[in-house]
Amino acid sequence: MRSMIVAIPTERVGDSLQLSLHFGRAQYFTFVDVGNNSYKVLETVENPHRTHGHGEHGTLIELFKSRGVNAVVVGGIGPRALQDLIEVGIKVYYVPEDKSLELNDVVKALVNGELEEVSENYTMYRHHECEHHKH
């Protein structure tokens, strides 16, 4: 795998970070430099977009561009956010339900080629119904 910067939506669980299953409402985004069968966590920042309106993802796209992000890893994401990421050239990888959500396990799965890259036509998974999605 060639080197890339990956953004991972995360939340604090006890003393550790784990993948947040809700991309846009994640507590944090953790940026990781991945490549050559290794990785390094660069930083974890609060999600400036946490209280977003439905379908508004510009703030996150700008955050990702400012960090040089090439890919994101998700456990759940809406179709509009997926489309917005793909349109600006950011690859999206999905963590299946049978995988650990712990940050280091998620990154190792990516490094080992165990996560599937998704496309705009992919059916969304784990994108649960919550108040901001009801119309």
C-alpha positions in Angstrom: 0.0 0.0 0.0 1.4 3.4 -1.0 1.5 6.1 1.7 -1.7 8.0 2.3 -3.3 10.1 5.0 -6.5 8.6 6.3 -9.2 10.3 8.4 -11.1 8.0 10.8 -14.2 9.2 12.7 -13.6 8.3 16.3 -15.1 8.5 19.8 -13.6 8.0 23.2 -14.6 4.8 24.9 -12.9 4.6 28.3 -9.2 5.3 27.7 -9.2 4.4 24.1 -10.4 5.6 20.8 -12.7 3.5 18.6 -14.4 3.9 15.2 -17.5 6.0 15.4 -20.4 4.4 13.5 -21.8 7.8 12.6 -19.4 9.6 10.3 -20.8 13.1 10.4 -21.6 13.2 14.1 -18.3 11.6 15.3 -16.8 13.2 18.4 -13.4 13.3 16.8 -11.5 12.7 13.6 -8.2 10.9 13.9 -5.6 11.4 11.1 -3.3 8.5 10.4 -0.3 8.2 8.0 -0.6 4.7 6.5 1.8 2.9 4.2 4.4 0.2 3.7 2.7 -2.1 6.1 2.9 0.4 8.9 1.1 3.4 10.2 1.5 6.4 12.5 -1.3 8.3 14.2 -0.7 12.0 13.4 -3.4 13.7 15.4 -6.9 13.6 16.8 -9.1 16.7 16.5 -12.6 17.5 17.6 -15.1 17.3 14.8 -16.0 20.9 13.8 -19.0 19.6 11.9 -20.6 17.6 14.7 -23.8 19.7 14.8 -24.2 19.8 11.0 -27.4 20.1 9.1 -28.4 17.0 7.1 -26.5 16.9 3.8 -24.0 19.7 4.7 -20.5 18.3 4.5 -18.4 21.2 3.2 -16.7 21.8 6.6 -15.4 18.2 6.7 -14.2 18.3 3.1 -12.2 21.5 3.9 -10.8 19.9 7.1 -9.7 16.8 5.1 -8.2 18.9 2.3 -6.2 20.9 4.9 -4.8 17.7 6.3 -4.0 16.1 2.9 -6.5 13.3 3.4 -6.5 10.6 0.6 -9.0 8.2 2.3 -11.5 7.8 5.1 -12.5 4.7 7.0 -16.2 4.4 8.0 -18.5 2.1 9.9 -21.6 4.0 8.6 -22.1 7.0 6.3 -25.0 8.6 4.5 -25.2 8.5 0.7 -24.7 12.3 0.3 -21.5 12.3 2.4 -20.2 9.3 0.5 -20.9 11.0 -2.8 -19.2 14.3 -1.6 -16.1 12.5 -0.6 -15.8 10.5 -3.8 -16.4 13.6 -5.9 -13.3 15.3 -4.4 -11.1 12.2 -4.8 -11.2 10.8 -1.3 -11.4 7.0 -1.1 -13.9 5.5 1.3 -13.2 2.2 3.1 -15.8 0.3 5.1 -15.3 -1.6 8.3 -17.7 -4.6 8.3 -19.7 -5.5 11.4 -17.6 -8.5 12.3 -14.4 -6.3 12.7 -13.2 -4.7 15.9 -13.9 -1.0 16.2 -10.8 -0.2 18.3 -8.7 2.4 16.4 -5.5 0.3 16.2 -7.5 -2.7 14.9 -9.3 -0.6 12.3 -6.0 0.8 11.0 -4.3 -2.6 11.0 -7.3 -4.0 9.0 -6.8 -1.2 6.4 -3.0 -1.8 6.2 -3.6 -5.5 5.8 -6.0 -5.0 2.9 -9.0 -6.3 4.8 -11.3 -3.3 4.2 -13.4 -2.9 1.1 -13.2 0.4 -0.9 -16.8 1.5 -1.5 -18.3 3.4 -4.4 -21.2 5.8 -4.8 -23.4 2.8 -5.8 -22.7 1.0 -2.6 -25.7 0.3 -0.3 -25.2 2.0 3.0 -24.9 0.0 6.1 -25.1 0.9 9.8 -26.3 4.4 8.8 -29.0 4.3 11.5 -32.1 6.4 11.7 -31.6 9.3 14.2 -33.5 12.5 14.8 -31.5 14.6 12.3 -32.3 12.2 9.5 -36.1 12.3 9.9 -38.0 14.7 7.6 
